[in-house]
Amino acid sequence: MKNALIAFIALILIAGGAYWYSNQRESAQNEALPPQEVVQETPQATTTPEMEDKTRTTLGQSVGGRDIIAYHYGEGEKEAVFIGGIHGGYEWNTVLLAYELMEYLAMPSTVIPAGVKVTVIPVMNPDGLSKVVGTTSPFAAADVPAAQDVQISGRTNGNGVDLNRNFDCDWRATGTWRNTPVKGGAEPFSEPEAEAVRAYLEAATPEAVVVWFSAADGVYSSSCGGAASAATKALTKTYATASGYASHDTFDAYAVNGDITNWLAKIDIPAISVLLTTHTDIEWIKNRNGVRAVLEAIVADE
């Protein structure tokens, strides 16, 4: 009996020793292994480049290689297009107005009518704007030189062409600006800026196009080789009534060949020229009211 008890105790001691040795060996092996790398999940982005691209379209590049960009707000089959800066730095206030409209459209409180897409092309002539202001990004009026001759120098594009003489309605190689001859380009749409905007508008076939100029304090209908269409006259009246600008059936201060809005009339797209009162003010409230009225009229005309 005594021998059996001694054998049992010895067995327990041997088993315990084996268990201790096994644990020690495993611990030593673990210490010899390199530490495991902690992998953290990267949160998924809330937006993707593809999603962001849906709010803006690069239409093309200027003579100087600057992007001409269209910004889009709202969704729908009916589209309204607003264009600033066709005369670059000479009419820089039209660019500021376009940027102000973009800020307004991006506000959560702004209601764009259902079924309507709003497109803003704030700078159609980025080379001319950059020549005067030094940038094509949003800027302040205080950034603009006061000298009138500096402003005039930014009216044309990098080839010295007046872009509002380069569209295909009564086009001429040499046009007129007031009493001054201006270049209309080698042929209609010879300039990359005009061709880029042409391609977009022809593909989009918008319900209405508003092009901002300065300065004559009025809203002007478009036409090419005849009277303005009923749709264009209605657009003119809508914007003028809401904004308080004077309404005109045509611009007759001097002959304008190759005008963008007249070319749009030629391809049956209602378009108007809105000429601000001065070369410095954006007259935001007036133009905001005009924009609102145009969007509401597009929805009502169904």
Secondary structure by P-SEA (a helix, b strand, c coil): caaaaaaaaaaaaaaaaaaaaaaaaaaaaaaacccbbbbbbcccccccaaaaaaaccccccccccccbbbbbcccccbbbbbbcccccccaaaaaaaaaaaaaaaacccccccccbbbbbbccccaaaaaaccccccccccccccccaaaaaaacccccccccccccccccccccccccbbbbccccccccaaaaaaaaaaaaacccbbbbbbccccbbbbbbccccccaaaaaaaaaaaaaaccccccccccccccccaaaaaaaacbbbbbbbcccccccaaaaaaaaaaaaaaaaaacc
